[in-house]
Each structure stands twice: as structure tokens, then as C-alpha cells.
Amino acid sequence: MKIIHSIFTFAIGGAETMLADIINQQCKSASVNFIIVNDKINPDLLQAIDQRVNVFLLNRKESHKFQLLSAYLK
């Protein structure tokens, strides 16, 4: 089975810590890919991800959602 997880930021927080735990369990029996969109990343939490997980860092600068919406509507 192939699994893809995607998150905008990977800083310290409840959702991020839970996702790291889930990913580390899933990689024991599946091919796991993890995409982090923005450049806000906690290096300690990222290092806690199992090495069997394919991690993709897009390093996009954080932006306000309304800016994205206004750019889309133009």
C-alpha cells in the first residue's frame, strides 16, 4: 500500500506530533510519502520521522490565506 500525507507547516503542536506518530507506525507496513508545503519546520520533529519515510520539503514561504484567495480571483 502507498500512503501520502501532506501538511502546510510542521512545527511543534498536537496535530504535528500525532502525524509523526502515525507516519512512523504506517511505514512499518506501507510505503509512506510525507509532503511539507511551507518552510516552517521544527528540525527535531522532522528528525523524529523514520528514515523509511520519503519526505518532500517544498519550502514555500508562509502567506496569508486571503492573499492567496485575492491572487486567485484576479
C-alpha positions in Angstrom: 0.0 0.0 0.0 1.1 3.6 -0.7 0.3 6.4 1.6 0.8 10.2 1.2 0.5 12.7 4.0 0.6 16.5 3.3 0.7 19.3 5.8 1.4 23.0 5.4 3.7 23.5 8.5 5.5 21.0 10.6 6.1 22.9 13.8 5.6 21.6 17.4 1.9 21.0 18.0 -0.6 18.3 18.8 -1.6 17.6 15.2 2.0 17.5 14.0 3.2 15.2 16.9 0.2 12.9 16.2 1.0 12.8 12.5 4.6 11.9 13.2 3.5 9.0 15.4 1.0 7.8 12.7 3.6 8.1 9.9 6.2 6.2 11.9 3.7 3.3 12.5 2.5 3.2 8.9 6.0 3.0 7.4 6.4 -0.4 9.1 3.9 -1.9 6.7 3.4 0.5 3.8 5.3 2.9 1.5 4.8 6.4 3.1 5.4 9.8 1.5 5.2 12.9 3.5 5.0 16.4 1.9 5.6 19.6 4.0 4.4 22.6 2.0 5.7 25.6 3.9 9.2 26.4 5.2 8.0 26.4 8.9 9.6 23.2 10.1 10.8 22.0 13.5 14.0 20.2 12.9 13.7 18.0 16.0 10.2 16.8 15.0 11.4 16.3 11.4 14.3 14.2 12.7 11.8 12.0 14.6 10.3 10.8 11.3 11.5 7.3 10.5 14.2 7.1 7.7 12.0 4.8 5.7 9.6 7.7 5.0 10.1 9.7 1.9 10.0 13.3 3.0 9.5 16.1 0.4 10.1 19.7 1.6 8.5 22.3 -0.8 9.9 25.2 1.3 7.1 27.6 0.3 7.1 30.9 2.3 4.1 31.2 4.5 1.4 33.5 3.2 -1.9 34.8 4.4 -4.8 32.8 3.0 -6.6 36.0 1.9 -3.6 36.9 -0.2 -3.8 33.6 -1.9 -7.5 34.0 -2.4 -7.2 37.5 -3.9 -4.4 36.3 -6.2 -6.7 33.5 -7.4 -9.6 35.9 -8.0 -7.6 38.3 -10.2 
